Amino acid sequence: MKLICETCTINRAVSGGKRVFLKTILAIGKGSERKADETKIMLITTSNKTGTKYAVLGNIDKIFTRFLEEGKATISFRVPEHDVQIKSDKIQLTAFLKVLKLVLTGGRPGNDGDGKMLSTTATFVQPVALRLPCLTVDSKKASMLGSTNVLSTRCVIKHRKDYPSKGFSRLLVSLQISDIKLCRLDTQIMLLPQLRSLNLSNNCLQQLPRKFGQLRLTDLDLSNNNLQDSADGWQWLLEPNIQTSLQTLNISSNGLSFLPINLIYARSLVTLVADNNLIRKIPFALWKMLRLRELSLATNHITSIPETLRRMRLQRLDLSANELFEKEATVPDLRLPESATKIGQPSSLFELAARLVIQRKIPYWLPGIVPFTIVETLHRTPLCGCGQPCFESRVYERAKVISLNCKHIILNANHQLYADCVFCSQKCSRKV
């Protein structure tokens, strides 16, 4: 049984000293190949790769589990007089302590008392049915502790041969898998609780599973892949973990024809890079990303920007190598013909519900208060210049050149910022 954790060893015979937690492999098994050899606990750190062995039977005074729900426990040994404090995943730590309990009780169920301390004063009998691995490493047979790579926090894979055959370290904080023509996300990646930075650039990924959004990533690089425009490929952005943690996202060179609308749910995103795609239009709802400070859309086919970008506080906007020059007075692909306008026609049920939410000032951004379909309608509905949401009854036109609240704007020499405006009524459209 092996546990990847952090430990702090306290010598009770020596007073004082700093209490520092170190990344550790904690394992329980036989001390050697001999059948009669007793069970031991081995503690391996990056500074002590040979490991420290502690006898188990008759050598453990107490096991403190008061804070087990927080993934914490303490094992108090008699010889040497060490207290080993453990911090780990709650489920894995519980499983490790269950194995230890079976060793101490000879495979018989024991009593945990009040759940705060596991008593070890019972008669110790070596279990017969419990088969434990050997902790000794020799030239003929490598044990489960043969490699300390499981303690590493950073991993870079740029060739197929570098891919770990025994899985990734559960302590990984940074992972890069590039240039290996990866077509499907390895499910092992979604089991890395400490992962914060992930680079999957220069592969052949077409979409990511929704469970991918359960990771708490801060930096994600998906550039130079084959990500699809379909909404199903971006469902992972609807998971709460990724919404609150993701700060930097790179989706350049994916052949995207539009920015995925689910990006607006990444409310912690600070930097978004989507260069070298086929994007023509920017969603009106992009202004919902209130924390976004850097937006790069260079080398696309953008002809104009939504007027709602005025509401954003961008520090850097890159629109170079686009098509931001005046062709016509209006935007043909956005103007609705008179026969298609729905002004004066009955509103849809979703529109009526969304209008009521706004009138009553219901905090729809809080989860569980308003049905998700209504929340989506409100998020994706553009705003008129008067501040009112524009539902199905709206008029599109191109406004004059606008200025944004942005410190650094990168444009080509012959380009100007023309904005696509949406109006809730013809009355508001006449004010432009």
Disulfide bonds with the S-S distance in Angstrom:
none
